[in-house]
Amino acid sequence: MQPYLLAPHVYPCVSGQHVVLMDLERDKYIAVAPAHRLAGWVRGWPVGAVQEAGSHQDPGPDPDALIPQMLAHGMLVTDPYVGKPAVPVATVRPQRSLVEFDLDARPRAGAGDLARLAGSCLRAQLSLKLRPIQSIVEAVRDRKARRAAQGPRQADPVRLRARVTAFARLRPLFYTLRAACLLDSLTLLHFLSAEGIHPDWVFGVKTEPFDAHCWVQQGEMLLNDLPDRVRQYSPILVV
């Protein structure tokens, strides 16, 4: 029996020939290769061990050298009431982008939108500068949970489109998109939450070469990115 589970702040995904772990508490990623390396030790490991003729699934008395390191960093636990199996997140893969449909449009963006975006951007910038990413993620998750507790409500597509296109039109006044996926996504989340809209914040990774990215989506619709870009990444965390 696999004796270890992932700590609550660790999230797995399969990317290429690796299993990637996101340690949200330390804001670090670990790529495990070969992908089945910890299959005999961590419950629910997403890639099964390679079985040779005459072999068995008992990992043996000596743990993989990676196990003590992960235990020391608090990435693994043995308590089933605390830990969780290493099961990757399931999410809808984006098929369309709201931005693509409005590249030639001139959406209305008034003084209220400008003020709201300025406040949202400042709030996101201060959070990213002063707070650890785990705290930011938990705050967004809690806000979304409080809204969900009030009862299901589907975001009106017309209203969503108007808000996102206004955001896209005003965004260049505050920052550029180059290497700013965290700032852009968090700003958009704050901007939309003021309208009672709470889409998903998705983190993804890819390997060879390694890269991490995040974006905002509502169902299969991307709100601040393009499908061809995000398809390169395996989702590792959905908030």
PyMOL commands that set and color helices and strands:
alter all, ss='L'
color gray80, all
select helices_A, chain A and resi 66-72+100-102+111-130+133-149+157-173+181-193+227-230
alter helices_A, ss='H'
color red, helices_A
select strands_A, chain A and resi 5-6+10-15+18-23+28-32+76-77+96-97+200-206+211-218+221-222+234-238
alter strands_A, ss='S'
color yellow, strands_A
deselect
rebuild
show_as cartoon
